[in-house]
Amino acid sequence: MSLPTSKLENFLADDQLNKSQILDLIALAKKIKANPAEYNQALAGKSVAMIFEKPSLRTHVSFDMGISKLGGHALYLGQQNGKLGERERISDYAHNLSCYADAIVARVFENQAIEGLAKHASVPVINALCDLYHPCQALADFVTLSELFDDISSVKFAYVGDGNNVSNSLMLMAAIVGVDFTLVCPEGCGPEGDMLAKAQAFAKQSGSKMDFTTDIDALGEQDVIYTDTWVSMGDEDPSKKAAILEKFAPYQVNHDLMAKAGATKVMHCQPAHLGEEITTELFDDKDMSVVFQEAENRMWAQNAVLVTLLAE
């Protein structure tokens, strides 16, 4: 069983990873996917506590079953414990879990909860989603890109839609590994200034291009277009949704936009609001859509992280 040489202590945010660490994780994910039997005891005797403040399908299932495929044990800690820091201090939560678990996976509302867990836990912490980052999703997406293209550094990659945790992680990872990235968001719906500046600084270091625009007509030529829901979980207020849909309508990813950009593949982290950010026809297009390949790769990417953090 071969392991990456770069040592990780936690997996918290894309901007805490370097290029070699990301490429090592991508390579390992593909190795585990190709030869799962070789890694079926990688986490033998290990237990992983999984904290979920938010509902989940892909994240919960991919971690739980992925840990099982590695020979480990996963324990789901759901919403019955409430928001981290309310019932008891995050530091106490982290110290207690560290007594039992070999690692902590957390899907939370706020990045400060992830940072608090990592600060006080004596075991590795994995960010399974927070308000600022979704590094597990981005890693799975770059595993998918590496399966689709022989050289990901030559890929022109665009995200169209609402600037959020997914787009943050994608643009940061693209900038670090040297992939040209274009972010297209409606006015007032783009990334925070410091997050954009950070991505642009990484892009300068790697020699890639990092563009941000509010003009959908400035998308340019792309190989892959990515989108995500316009209405985030918990923001489904009908009085607000109508205005959001109207504002975002020109940014829908559909066959016409794909043709205009010359893009051959479309990506979406799911769940998709079909007919809103992406058309049903494009989402179901077997030649262009790789959404379920991405979903499967969540498990293999996360398994690569777990093996890197925990395997002897």
Phi, psi and omega per residue, in radians:
M1 nan 2.042 -3.101
S2 -1.651 2.428 -3.107
L3 -2.130 2.695 3.070
P4 -1.134 2.695 3.137
T5 -1.497 -0.436 -3.125
S6 -1.263 2.274 -3.075
K7 -1.592 2.191 3.041
L8 -1.885 2.464 3.043
E9 -1.786 -0.587 3.075
N10 -2.507 3.002 3.034
F11 -2.308 1.524 -2.935
L12 -1.897 -0.714 -3.034
A13 -2.758 2.576 -3.096
D14 -1.044 -0.615 -3.085
D15 -1.340 0.032 3.026
Q16 -1.763 0.083 3.137
L17 -1.896 2.620 3.008
N18 -1.807 3.024 -3.051
K19 -1.047 -0.785 -3.098
S20 -1.148 -0.631 3.092
Q21 -1.125 -0.760 3.134
I22 -1.125 -0.804 -3.124
L23 -1.153 -0.626 3.066
D24 -1.088 -0.745 -3.141
L25 -1.151 -0.711 3.097
I26 -1.065 -0.827 -3.131
A27 -1.090 -0.737 3.141
L28 -1.173 -0.693 3.095
A29 -1.005 -0.739 -3.141
K30 -1.201 -0.607 3.090
K31 -1.167 -0.766 -3.140
I32 -1.142 -0.700 3.127
K33 -1.094 -0.702 -3.107
A34 -1.328 -0.524 -3.081
N35 -2.374 1.122 -3.078
P36 -1.051 -0.552 -3.118
A37 -1.109 -0.512 -3.138
E38 -1.171 -0.379 -3.057
Y39 -2.000 0.206 -2.998
N40 -1.275 -0.054 3.034
Q41 -2.167 0.266 -3.078
A42 -1.063 -0.567 3.134
L43 -1.977 0.450 3.131
A44 -0.996 2.245 -3.137
G45 1.423 0.023 -3.137
K46 -1.737 2.511 3.087
S47 -2.159 2.430 -3.102
V48 -2.130 2.148 3.061
A49 -1.512 2.257 -3.089
M50 -2.031 1.920 -3.128
I51 -1.634 2.200 3.134
F52 -2.227 1.816 3.015
E53 -1.425 -0.402 -3.065
K54 -2.065 2.635 3.082
P55 -1.034 2.710 -3.086
S56 -2.788 2.531 2.952
L57 -1.976 -1.235 -3.050
R58 -1.081 -0.761 -3.099
T59 -1.117 -0.819 -3.132
H60 -1.093 -0.913 -3.059
V61 -1.153 -0.754 -3.071
S62 -1.169 -0.650 3.075
F63 -1.240 -0.846 -3.075
D64 -1.040 -0.902 -3.105
M65 -1.280 -0.567 3.095
G66 -1.121 -0.749 3.104
I67 -1.094 -0.710 3.093
S68 -1.076 -0.722 3.137
K69 -1.133 -0.405 3.107
L70 -1.588 0.041 3.109
G71 1.500 0.197 -3.137
G72 -1.761 -3.087 -3.116
H73 -2.184 2.301 3.131
A74 -1.961 2.415 3.071
L75 -2.091 2.113 -3.119
Y76 -1.514 2.182 3.068
L77 -2.015 1.772 -2.992
G78 -1.583 -2.775 -3.001
Q79 -1.279 -0.094 -3.133
Q80 -1.114 -0.364 3.130
N81 -1.559 -0.030 3.102
G82 1.300 -3.037 -3.129
K83 -1.249 2.424 3.125
L84 -1.012 2.344 3.111
G85 1.657 -0.150 -3.124
E86 -1.652 -0.902 -3.124
R87 -1.275 -0.679 3.043
E88 -2.690 2.845 -3.088
R89 -1.060 2.552 3.088
I90 -1.028 -0.654 3.138
S91 -1.083 -0.700 3.116
D92 -1.186 -0.711 3.107
Y93 -1.025 -0.814 -3.112
A94 -1.135 -0.764 -3.135
H95 -1.111 -0.741 3.141
N96 -1.113 -0.845 -3.121
L97 -1.098 -0.582 3.136
S98 -1.140 -0.364 3.091
C99 -1.226 -0.450 -3.003
Y100 -1.996 -0.709 -2.967
A101 -1.679 2.723 3.067
D102 -1.626 -0.246 3.076
A103 -2.814 2.791 3.128
I104 -2.190 2.213 3.008
V105 -1.875 2.312 -3.090
A106 -2.377 2.201 3.037
R107 -1.965 1.850 -2.901
V108 -2.290 2.978 3.109
F109 -1.358 -0.718 -2.961
E110 -2.141 2.413 -3.142
N111 -1.051 -0.538 -3.130
Q112 -1.094 -0.464 3.064
A113 -1.189 -0.723 3.081
I114 -1.077 -0.814 -3.123
E115 -1.107 -0.651 3.112
G116 -1.157 -0.737 3.098
L117 -1.071 -0.799 -3.107
A118 -1.138 -0.630 -3.122
K119 -1.150 -0.679 -3.000
H120 -1.807 -0.285 3.129
A121 -1.344 2.604 3.056
S122 -1.786 0.169 3.081
V123 -2.175 2.834 -3.124
P124 -1.080 2.526 3.094
V125 -2.057 2.361 3.130
I126 -2.048 2.207 3.089
N127 -1.423 1.891 3.133
A128 -1.608 0.008 3.027
L129 2.625 2.412 2.955
C130 -2.570 -3.010 -3.076
D131 -1.240 -0.392 -3.080
L132 -1.800 -0.544 -3.007
Y133 -2.370 2.685 2.939
H134 -2.456 1.192 -3.009
P135 -1.155 -0.517 3.097
C136 -1.146 -0.699 3.106
Q137 -1.147 -0.801 -3.128
A138 -1.080 -0.736 3.126
L139 -1.084 -0.761 3.101
A140 -1.073 -0.665 -3.136
D141 -1.187 -0.626 3.116
F142 -1.342 -0.489 2.955
V143 -1.071 -0.761 3.132
T144 -1.099 -0.789 3.095
L145 -1.016 -0.693 -3.105
S146 -1.229 -0.387 3.043
E147 -1.387 -0.490 -3.084
L148 -1.520 -0.529 -3.047
F149 -2.251 2.362 -3.123
D150 -1.119 -0.605 -3.112
D151 -2.260 1.768 -3.065
I152 -1.194 -0.369 -3.141
S153 -1.166 -0.279 3.127
S154 -1.663 -0.022 -3.071
V155 -1.403 2.384 2.989
K156 -1.737 2.048 -2.914
F157 -2.128 2.270 -3.117
A158 -2.264 2.546 3.001
Y159 -2.044 2.249 -3.128
V160 -2.142 2.145 3.090
G161 2.459 -2.510 -3.064
D162 -1.426 2.282 3.053
G163 -1.263 2.095 -3.052
N164 -2.612 -2.873 -3.114
N165 -1.096 -0.623 3.130
V166 -1.173 -0.841 -3.139
S167 -1.143 -0.603 3.068
N168 -1.019 -0.887 -3.103
S169 -1.146 -0.702 -3.139
L170 -1.100 -0.808 -3.076
M171 -1.220 -0.613 3.105
L172 -1.162 -0.807 -3.126
M173 -1.140 -0.719 3.101
A174 -1.045 -0.791 -3.119
A175 -1.122 -0.681 -3.103
I176 -1.208 -0.740 -3.087
V177 -1.520 -0.156 3.051
G178 1.628 0.642 3.086
V179 -1.829 2.290 3.087
D180 -1.122 2.256 -3.025
F181 -2.333 2.348 3.093
T182 -2.127 2.203 3.127
L183 -1.926 2.159 -3.118
V184 -2.151 1.996 -3.102
C185 -2.340 2.636 3.023
P186 -1.066 2.760 3.115
E187 -0.941 2.269 3.121
G188 1.416 0.029 -3.098
C189 -2.102 0.322 -3.141
G190 -1.548 -2.979 -3.104
P191 -1.296 2.808 2.998
E192 -1.106 2.580 -3.062
G193 -1.002 -0.697 -3.117
D194 -1.223 -0.574 3.112
M195 -1.200 -0.743 3.112
L196 -1.124 -0.760 -3.140
A197 -1.086 -0.676 3.126
K198 -1.105 -0.785 3.137
A199 -1.119 -0.723 3.137
Q200 -1.136 -0.613 3.097
A201 -1.170 -0.742 3.085
F202 -1.098 -0.724 3.141
A203 -1.086 -0.682 3.108
K204 -1.089 -0.701 3.126
Q205 -1.146 -0.721 -3.058
S206 -1.482 -0.235 -3.136
G207 1.479 0.248 3.106
S208 -1.706 3.064 3.134
K209 -1.869 2.390 3.092
M210 -2.247 1.860 -3.095
D211 -1.979 2.469 3.037
F212 -2.252 2.315 3.120
T213 -2.564 2.711 3.018
T214 -1.769 -0.011 -3.078
D215 -1.703 1.897 -3.127
I216 -1.088 -0.463 3.127
D217 -1.311 -0.160 3.111
A218 -1.701 0.266 -3.107
L219 -1.020 -0.729 3.133
G220 1.320 -2.988 -3.136
E221 -1.340 2.336 -3.118
Q222 -2.439 2.671 3.021
D223 -1.622 -0.645 -3.073
V224 -2.368 2.372 3.055
I225 -2.088 2.339 -3.079
Y226 -2.062 2.503 3.019
T227 -2.521 2.923 -3.129
D228 -2.536 2.918 -3.098
T229 -1.006 2.533 3.100
W230 -1.452 -0.443 -3.096
V231 -1.943 1.904 -3.054
S232 -1.264 2.751 3.114
M233 -0.975 2.202 -3.134
G234 1.659 -0.110 -3.127
D235 -1.969 0.538 -3.030
E236 -1.483 0.396 3.119
D237 -1.012 2.041 -3.084
P238 -0.973 -0.595 -3.116
S239 -1.168 -0.486 3.126
K240 -1.601 -0.539 -3.012
K241 -1.108 -0.698 -3.109
A242 -1.029 -0.745 -3.140
A243 -1.177 -0.659 3.127
I244 -1.126 -0.805 -3.121
L245 -1.079 -0.677 3.130
E246 -1.159 -0.745 -3.121
K247 -1.160 -0.655 -3.041
F248 -1.578 -0.183 -3.039
A249 -0.859 -0.743 -3.140
P250 -1.156 -0.208 -3.069
Y251 -1.776 0.220 3.103
Q252 -1.108 2.396 3.082
V253 -1.613 2.067 -3.081
N254 -2.509 -3.135 -3.099
H255 -1.085 -0.615 3.139
D256 -1.125 -0.776 3.134
L257 -1.131 -0.711 3.114
M258 -1.057 -0.778 -3.125
A259 -1.143 -0.720 -3.132
K260 -1.086 -0.660 -3.130
A261 -1.506 -0.221 -3.067
G262 1.289 0.353 -3.097
A263 -1.360 2.491 -3.122
T264 -1.857 -0.308 -3.106
K265 -2.331 2.502 3.060
V266 -2.102 2.487 -3.104
M267 -2.232 2.639 3.130
H268 -2.729 2.337 -3.085
C269 -1.376 -0.273 -3.128
Q270 1.134 2.663 0.047
P271 -1.261 2.536 -3.119
A272 -1.717 2.443 2.985
H273 -1.695 1.533 -3.016
L274 -1.096 2.366 -3.081
G275 1.588 -0.125 3.072
E276 -1.866 -1.635 -3.084
E277 -1.234 -0.385 3.109
I278 -2.533 2.512 3.122
T279 -1.337 2.661 3.086
T280 -1.058 -0.683 -3.093
E281 -1.082 -0.703 -3.135
L282 -1.324 -0.717 3.117
F283 -1.006 -0.650 -3.095
D284 -1.612 0.026 -3.102
D285 -1.223 1.949 -3.030
K286 -1.178 -0.390 3.138
D287 -1.499 -0.605 -3.046
M288 -1.741 -0.630 -3.015
S289 -1.479 2.256 3.100
V290 -2.101 0.509 -3.013
V291 -1.132 -0.582 -3.114
F292 -1.488 -0.428 2.983
Q293 -1.128 -0.741 3.050
E294 -1.045 -0.792 -3.094
A295 -1.073 -0.753 3.094
E296 -1.109 -0.697 -3.078
N297 -1.223 -0.242 2.986
R298 -0.961 -0.791 -3.093
M299 -1.149 -0.800 -3.077
W300 -1.218 -0.655 3.107
A301 -1.131 -0.800 3.126
Q302 -1.136 -0.625 3.095
N303 -1.116 -0.631 3.083
A304 -1.102 -0.712 3.092
V305 -1.110 -0.816 -3.130
L306 -1.077 -0.772 3.126
V307 -1.107 -0.737 -3.141
T308 -1.104 -0.693 -3.103
L309 -1.364 -0.596 -2.895
L310 -2.049 -0.455 -3.023
A311 -1.177 2.448 3.127
E312 -1.263 nan nan
